[in-house]
């Protein structure tokens, strides 16, 4: 079973409870660029002041929650997550269009 999170508080609470950190990547899109969103899990909180690992993961850059939420809002997305603690990965998620 899945549930869709739209509230910033709910999304952040879900991600941080699983060790999640926000990441963004700017990619070329024709004549402009578009922002891809992602979350990374299983790492300590990473930032430039207390860096415990790379700030870039697979082309993605770790960013603040505020910057990540601005990109989420600009792309009109929500986060669909599993709410079944007995099955699959606790950190399974996907981005879905807001309805």
C-alpha positions in Angstrom: 0.0 0.0 0.0 1.2 3.5 -0.7 0.4 7.0 0.5 1.1 10.3 -1.2 2.8 13.0 0.9 2.3 16.7 -0.1 3.1 18.5 3.2 6.6 19.7 3.6 6.6 18.6 7.2 5.4 15.1 6.3 7.9 14.6 3.5 10.8 15.8 5.5 9.8 13.8 8.6 9.4 10.6 6.4 12.8 11.1 4.7 14.8 12.1 7.8 13.3 9.2 9.8 15.0 7.0 7.2 18.3 8.9 7.1 17.3 10.7 3.9 19.0 13.8 2.5 17.7 16.0 -0.3 19.6 16.2 -3.7 19.1 18.0 -6.9 20.7 17.8 -10.4 20.5 20.4 -13.2 20.3 18.7 -16.6 20.2 20.2 -20.1 16.7 20.2 -21.6 16.8 21.5 -25.2 17.6 25.2 -24.9 17.3 25.4 -21.1 17.7 23.0 -18.2 15.5 21.2 -15.8 15.9 20.2 -12.2 15.9 16.5 -11.2 15.0 15.7 -7.6 16.2 12.8 -5.6 16.7 11.6 -2.0 19.7 9.7 -0.7 19.5 7.4 2.2 21.8 5.6 4.6 24.3 8.5 5.1 24.9 10.9 7.9 23.6 14.5 7.3 26.0 15.9 4.7 26.8 19.5 4.3 29.8 21.7 3.5 30.4 22.6 7.2 30.3 19.0 8.6 31.1 16.9 5.5 31.2 13.2 6.1 31.2 12.2 2.5 30.9 13.6 -1.1 28.6 16.5 -1.7 27.9 15.0 -5.2 26.4 11.6 -5.6 26.0 10.3 -9.1 25.7 13.8 -10.6 23.3 14.9 -7.9 24.3 17.7 -5.4 23.2 17.7 -1.8 21.1 20.7 -1.1 19.1 22.3 1.7 15.6 21.1 2.4 14.3 24.6 1.5 16.0 24.5 -2.0 14.7 20.9 -2.5 11.1 21.9 -1.6 11.3 24.9 -3.9 12.2 22.5 -6.8 9.5 20.1 -5.7 6.9 22.9 -5.8 8.2 24.3 -9.1 7.8 20.9 -10.7 4.3 20.4 -9.1 5.3 17.1 -7.5 4.4 15.1 -4.4 6.1 12.1 -2.9 4.5 8.6 -3.0 5.9 6.4 -0.3 5.2 2.9 1.0 3.3 2.8 4.2 3.7 -1.0 4.7 6.4 -1.5 7.2 6.4 -5.3 6.7 7.3 -5.3 3.0 10.0 -3.9 0.7 12.4 -1.2 1.5 11.4 1.5 4.0 13.0 4.1 1.7 11.0 3.2 -1.4 9.5 6.3 -2.9 8.6 7.9 -6.2 7.7 11.4 -7.4 4.2 11.8 -8.7 2.3 14.8 -10.2 0.1 16.7 -7.7 -3.5 16.0 -8.3 
